[in-house]
Amino acid sequence: MKTFLKKLFPASWKLVLLSIALGILMFFAAEFLLALIRAISNLTFFGEIDLHSNELPHAGSYLILIIPLIGALSLGLMARYLDHGIRGHGIPEVIERIESHKSNIPFKLLWLRPIACAISIGTGGPYGAEGPVIGMGGAFGSFIGRLFKLKETEKKILLAAGAAAGISAVFGVPVGAVFLVSELFTRNQNIKNLFPIAIASLFAYIARVIFMGEKPLFHINFEAFHLTPEVLGAFGIVAIILGVTAALSIYAVEFFEDCYEKLPVHWMWWPMIGVLPLVVFAFFYPDILGPSYELLQSLFEIQDSYSLIIKLAIIKGVVWAFAVSSRTTSGTLAPLLIFGAGVGLLSFTQIAPLLGISPDIYPVAALIGAGAYFGAISGAPVSSALIVLEMTGSLSLLPVSFGTCLTAVLVTKALVSKSIMQTEYS
């Protein structure tokens, strides 16, 4: 009987129970962080304390020229005088802790990093909250592992479980979160047991369903279509374009990093310099402020007037690349999905008329583009294909999503030897 239970539950009961608790805890921690971001945003831009609404300032507001700069300066001061560990976007920091620091994340970062993240995004920084939530999940997992005196291997598992629970809590993607952890966090480690990681991700999702409902985070506007040779060919071309774009993006981030290193000022000032392009463009297009989830939703609902939406998505990606290279507290997933959706949609709209493809599947092109670009730039094709489908409830698109992601990753790997998770800023 014990042998049967050990095969059925390959991890210890202690680790399983801690993973369940961690998953539930991460849902509430993620919701707290998102509420704190909204509160700071409403307080700084509108002078109101509101934890729920997520309005953006109007174009031409002078606050757009001031608030992001103040927020970035605050982050530089916090990193210099409190703890430089708040720098980065969360995912590479968890990877680095697994590989080089025996899965130990300082307790101070458990509360300091979420505050820095809330300031960073709440004051208009063009980042997503997912990376910091992943970092917070890893910190919770690391703390619990030390608190209960777990073995080294178990601490690694629990740290990865906290990271998976974080992404599952934010996006509602329990399966994709597990694959993301297995592709990124455990790539250089022999963590054989994904069971506790899956448990934490699942219970974070269950808590989300109980308190927020089972509705996907995003909605995609499309009807069923046939994978004709023309459609497959179009997505193949789009995959190549996205793969090349991902490689160029990695080179661009490295170039910006080198530029920051050569500046004759302390790195404390880099975040402030990093948001300068943001405030210029956001003054005219405030939709690029913050995580821009509404912009991503607009790309998934695209109909006839898509030129402005595509332009905003590409601007978002460019200002993100310049800002994140300053190594400030930030997140990657939402901005990369937006930029990928924009590039994918732009490419598809140019190819489709030549092949006689109906515009009705343009939203699908945006969705597939988002996943393929993130997969290519992060080196995680399986999880990227799954995440974009889970967060829109469109798993029927899995074959084309996975094929496009895999092709884009192969193209990127042929052009550059590293992913965005391995650049200096990370």
KOLMARZA-990763 format. One record per residue: residue in one letter; x, y, z of N, C-alpha, C in turn. Coordinates in steps of 0.1 Angstrom, whole numbers, plus 5000, padded with zeros to 4 digits. Layout:
BEGIN
AXYZXYZXYZ
...
This chain:
BEGIN
M500849885000500050005000500950135000
K501950135008502850245009503550264995
T503950154989504550164975503550224965
F502250184966501250234957501050384959
L500950424972500750564975501950654971
K503150594972504350664968504450694953
K503950594945503850604931502750704927
L501650704935500550794932500850934936
F501550954947501951084952503451084953
P504251114943505651094943506351184953
A505751294957506351384967505851344981
S506551394991506151375005504851445008
W504151395017502851455021503151595026
K504151615033504551745039504751845027
L505451805017505651895006504351924998
V503551814997502251834990501351934997
L501251915011500352015019500952155018
L502252165019502852305018502552365004
S502552274993502352324980500852374979
I499952304985498552344985498352484991
A498952495003498852615011499552735003
L500652704997501352804989500552844977
G499852754970499052794959497952884963
I497252854974496152944978496753074983
L497853074990498453194995498853284983
M499353224972499753304961498653374954
F497453314954496253384948496053514955
F495953504969495653624976496853724976
A498053674975499153764974499153844960
A498853764950498753824937497653934936
E496453904942495353994942495754124950
F496454104961496854214969497754304961
L498754244954499654324946498954394935
L498054334928497354404917496454514922
A495854494934495054604941495954714945
L497154684950498154794954498554874941
I498754804930499154874918498054974914
R496754924914495655014911495555124920
A495755104933495655204943496755314940
I497955274938498955374935498755454922
S498255384912497955444899496855554901
N495755514908494655604910495055724919
L495955694929496355804938497255904931
T498255854923499155944916498656014904
F497755954897497256014885495856094887
F495156044897493756104899493556164913
G494556134922494356184936493256114944
E492955984940491955914946492455774951
I491955724962492255594967491255494963
D491555424953490555324947491255194944
L490855084949491554964947490954884935
H489954934929489254854919489354904905
S489055034903489055084889490455094884
N490555094871491855094864491855194853
E491555314855491455414845492855464841
L492955524829494255584825493955734823
P495055814825494855954823494655984808
H494056104806493756134792495056184785
A495056174772496156214764496356364766
G497556414767497856554769497956594784
S497656504793497756534807499256554811
Y499456664818500856694822501356594832
L500456524839500956424849501656314842
I501356284830502056174822503556204821
L503856334820505256374819505956374832
I505256364843505856374857505856244865
I504656184866504456074875505455954871
P505555914859506455794856507955824860
L508355954858509755994862509855984877
I508856034885508956024899509055884904
G508155794898508155654901509455594899
A510055614887511355554883512455604893
L512455734896513455784906513355714919
S512055694924511855624936512455484936
L512255414925512855284924514355284924
G514955384918516455394918516955414932
L516255494940516655524954516455404962
M515355334960515055214968516155104966
A516455084953517454984949518855024955
R519155144955520555184960520655184975
Y519555234982519655244997518955145005
L518055064999517354965006517854825003
D517754784990518254654986518254644970
H519454624965519554624950518954494944
G518454404953517854284949516454304942
I515954424944514654454938514754484923
R515954494918516154524904515854394896
G515454414883515154294875513654274874
H513254174866511854154863511254024869
G511953954878511453854886511753714881
I511553684868511753544863513253504863
P514153584858515553544858516153544872
E515553624881516053624895515753494902
V514553434899514153304904515053194899
I515353204885516253104879517653114886
E518153234888519453254893519553204908
R518453224915518453174929518453014930
I517752954920517652814919519052754916
E519752824907520952774901522252804910
S522152924917523452974923523352994938
H522153004943521953044958521252944966
K521252814962520652714969519152744972
S518552804963517052834963516652924975
N517653004979517353094990517153234985
I515953294988515653434985515553514998
P516253625000516153695012514753735016
F514453725029513053755034512753895031
K513653985031513354125029512754155015
L513154075005512654084992511154044991
L510753965001509353915001508354035002
W508754135009507854255010508354375002
L509654385001510254504994509954504979
R510154384973509954374959508554404954
P507554344961506154384957505854534958
I506354594968506154744969506854814958
A508054774955508754834943508054814930
C507454694929506754664917505454744916
A504754764927503554844927503854984923
I504955034928505355174924505755184910
S506455084905506955084891505755084881
I504854994883503754984874502655084877
G502355114890501355204894501555344889
T502855384887503155514883503355524867
G502855414861502855414846503955344839
G504855274846505855204840505355094830
P505955074818505354994808505554844810
Y505354794822505654664826504454584830
G504654454830503554364835503854324850
A502754284857502854244871503254094872
E503254024861503353874862504753844867
G505853904862507153874866507353894881
P507054014886507154034900506353944909
V505153904904504353804911505053664912
I505653634900506453504900507653514910
G508253634910509353654920508853644934
M507653704937507053694950506753554954
G506253474944505853334947507153254950
G508253284943509453214946509953254959
A509853384963510253424977509453354988
F508153344985507253274995507753124996
G507953064985508352924985509652904992
S510652994989511952984996511853005011
F510953105015510853125029510153005036
I509152955030508452835036509452715037
G510252705026511152585026512152605038
R512652725041513552745052512852725065
L511652775066510852775078510652635083
F510352545073510052405077511252315075
K512452375073513652305072513652185062
L513152215050513152125040514452085034
K514551975027515851935021516052035009
E517352035005517752124994516852104981
T516651974977515851944966514351994968
E513851974980512452014982512352164982
K513352234987513352384986513252434972
K514052364963514052404949512652384943
I512052274947510652244942509652344947
L509752374960508752464965508952614960
L510252654957510452784951509852784937
A510052674930509452674916507952664917
A507452594927505952584929505352724932
G506052804940505552944943505553024930
A506553004922506553084909505453044900
A505152904899504052854890502752904896
A502552904909501352954915501053094912
G502153174911502053314909501453344895
I502053274885501553304871500153244869
S499853134876498553074875497453164881
A497853234892496953324899496653444891
V497653494884497453624876496653594863
F497053494856496553474843495453364842
G495353284853494453174853494853064843
V496153024843496752924834497452814841
P496752734848497352634857498352534849
V497952494837498852404830500052474824
G499752584817500852664811501852704822
A501452734834502352784844503352674848
V502852544848503652434852504752414841
F504352424828505252404817506252524817
L505852644820506752754820507852734831
V507452684842508452654853509452544848
S508852444841509752334837510652374826
E510252464817511052504806512052614810
L511752694820512652804823513352784836
F512652754847513252754860514052624863
T513652514857514352384861515152334849
R515452424840516152374828517552324830
N518252374841519652334844519652254857
Q518552214861518452134874517752004871
N518051904879517351774878516251764888
I515251854887514051844895513051744889
K513051624894512251524887510851534890
N510551594902509151584907508351714904
L507551714894506751834891505351824898
F505151724906503851704912503551824922
P504451854931504051974940503952104932
I504652124922504552244914503152244907
A502752134902501452124896500352144906
I500552094918499552114929499352264933
A500552324934500452474938499752554927
S500152524914499552594903498052574903
L497652444905496252404904495452474915
F495952474928495152534939495152694938
A496152754932496052894929494952924919
Y494852834909493752854900492352824906
I492252724914491052694921490552804930
A491552874937491152984945490753104936
R491353114925490853214915489453194910
V489153064907487853034903486753054913
I487153024926486153034937485853184939
F486853274939486653414942486353504930
M486753454918486653544907485853484895
G485553354896484753284886485753224876
E485153134867486053064858486153134844
K485653254843485853324830487253354827
P487753324815489153354812489453494813
L490753524815491153664817490953754805
F491053694793490853764780489853684772
H489253764763488253704753488753724739
I488653624731489053634717487853624708
N487853714698486653724690486953644676
F486553514676486753444663485753324663
E485553284651484753164648485653054643
A485152934644485952814640486352834625
F487552794622488052804608488852674605
H489052654592489752534587491252574585
L492052474589493552494587493852454572
T493552544563493852524549495352534547
P495852494535497252514532497652664532
E496752744528496952894528497152944542
V496252904551496352944565497652894571
L497952774569499152714575500452784569
G500452814556501552884550501653024556
A500553094558500553234564501153224578
F500753134586501253124600502753084600
G503153004590504552974589505453094586
I504953174577505653304574505653394586
V504553404593504453484605505453434616
A505553304617506453244627507853284624
I508253284611509653324608509853464611
I508853554608509053694611509153714626
L508353644633508353664648509653614654
G510253504648511453454653512653554650
V512653614638513653714635513453834644
T512153874646511953994655512353964669
A512153844674512653804688514153814689
A514853764679516253774679516753924679
L516154004671516454144670516154214684
S515054174690514754234703515754194714
I516254074713517354044723518554124721
Y518954134708520154224705519854364709
A518654414707518354554711518454574726
V517954474734518054494748519554494752
E520354404746521754404749522454534746
F522054594734522554724730522254824740
F520954834744520554934754521254914767
E521454794771522254764783523654824783
D524254804771525654854770525655014770
C524555064765524455214765524355264779
Y523555194787523355234801524655224809
E525455114806526655094813527655214810
K527555274798528555374795528055514799
L526955524805526455654810527355704822
P527655834822528555884833527755914846
V526755834849525955854861525755724868
H525455734881525155614889523955534884
W523955404885522855324880521555354887
M521555424898520355474905519455554895
W520155624886519455714877518955644864
W519355524862518955454850517455444848
P516755394858515255384856514655514852
M515055624857514455754853514755784838
I515955754834516355774820515555674811
G515355554817514655444809513255484805
V512555564814511155594810510955714802
L512055784798511955904790511155884777
P511455774769510655754757509255724761
L508955654772507555624776506755754778
V507355854785506555974788506256054775
V507156044766506956124753505856064745
F505855924744504855864736503555854743
A503555834757502355824765501655954765
F502356064764501656194764500556204753
F500856134742499956124731499055994731
Y499655894736498955764736499055694750
P498255744759498255694773497955544775
D497455484764497155334765498455254768
I499555304765500855224767501355234781
L500655314790501055324804500655194811
G501455154821501155034829501154904821
P500554804826500554674820499854664806
S498854754804498154764791497354644788
Y496654584798495854464795494754494785
E494254614786493154654777493554664763
L494854694761495354704747495554554742
L495954464750496054324746494654274743
Q493654304751492254264748491754314735
S492154444732491754504719492354434707
L493554384709494254304698493454174696
F492954114706492253984705490854004699
E490354124699488954154694489054234681
I490154234675490354324663489354294652
Q488854404646487954394635488554464623
D487954584619488454654607489454754610
S489254834620490254944623491354894632
Y492354844626493454784634494754854633
S494854954625496155014623496655084636
L495755164643496155234655496555134666
I495755024667496054924678497354864675
I497654824663498954764660500154864663
K499954994659500955094662501255104677
L500155104685500255114700501054994705
A500754874700501354754705502854764702
I503254804690504654814686505354924695
I504755034697505355144705505555084719
K504555014724504654954737505854864739
G506154784729507254694729508554774729
V508654874721509854954720510255024733
V509255094739509455174751509755074762
W509154954762509454854772510954814771
A511354784759512754734758513754834763
F513554964760514455064765514355084780
A513155074785512955094800513554974808
V513254854803513654734811515154714811
S515754764800517254754800517954834810
S517254924817517854994828517854914841
R517354784840517354694851516554734863
T515554804860514654854871513654734875
T512954754885511954654889510854654879
S510654534872509754534861509154394859
G508354384848507854254844507854244829
T507854124824508054104809506854044802
L506053964808505153884801504053964793
A503354054800502354134793502854214782
P503954294784504554374773504954284761
L505554174764506054084753504854024745
L503753984752502553934746501954044737
I501954164742501354274734502154304721
F503454314723504354334711504254224701
G504254104706504153984697502853984690
A501754014697500454024691500354124680
G501054244683501054354673501854314660
V503054254662503854214651503254104643
G502654004650501953894644500753934636
L499954024641498854074634499254164622
L500254244624500654334613501154244601
S501954134604502454044594501353974587
F500353924595499253844590498353924581
T498154054585497254134576497854174563
Q499154164562499854184549499854064540
I499953944547499953814540498653764535
A497653774544496353724542495653764529
P495653894526494953924513495553864501
L496853844501497553784490497253634488
L496853564499496453424499494953404499
G494253514499492753494499492253444512
I492853484523492453444537491453544542
S490453504549489353594554489953674566
P489553804567489953884578489353834591
D488453744591487753694603488753634613
I489853584608490753514617491953604621
Y491753734619492853824623493053824639
P491953814647492153794661493053674665
V492853564657493653444659495153474657
A495353554646496753584643497353664654
A496653754660497153834672497453734683
L496553644686496753554697497953464695
I498053404683499153314680500453394680
G500453514674501653594674502153624688
A501153654698501553684711502353564717
G501753444716502453324721503753294714
A503753304701504953264694506153364697
Y505853484698506953584701507453564715
F506553544725507053514738507853384739
G507353284732508053164732509453174726
A509553254715510853274708511853354716
I511353454723512253544730512653484744
S511753394749512053334762512653194761
G512553134749512952994747512052894754
A510752924755509852834761508652814752
P508752734742507652724732506352654737
V506552544745505352474750504552554759
S505152614769504352694778503752814772
S504452874762503952994756502752964747
A502752844740501652804732500452784741
L500652724753499552694762499052814769
I499852904774499453014782498453104774
V498753134762497853224754496553164752
L496553034751495252964748494452944761
E495152914772494352904785493853034789
M494553144787494053274792492953334783
T492653264772491553314764490553204762
G490753084768489752974767489652924753
S490752914745490652874731491652764728
L491552654736492452544735492352464722
S491252494714491052424701492152474691
L492852584694493852634686495252584689
L495352474698496652434702497552384691
P497052314681498052264671498752384663
V497952484659498552594652499352674661
S498952694674499752774683501052704686
F501052574688502352504692503252504679
G502652484668503552474656504152614653
T503352724654503952854652504952884663
C504752854675505652884686507052804683
L506852684680508052594678508952654666
T508252684656508952744644509652874647
A508952964654509553084658510753064667
V510752974677511852944686513052894678
L512752804668513852754661514552864653
V513852954647514353064640515253154649
T514753184660515453264670516753204674
K516653074678517853004682518952994671
A518452994659519452994648520153124647
L519553234652520153364651520853424663
V520453374675521053414687521153304697
S522153294705522453184714521753194727
K521153304731520553324744519153374743
S518453374754517053424754517053554762
I515853614763515753744770515953714785
M515753594789515953564804517453554807
Q518353564797519753544800520553664796
T519953784793520653904791521153964804
E522054054803522654114815521654174824
Y520654244819519654314827518954214836
S518754084831518053994839518853944851
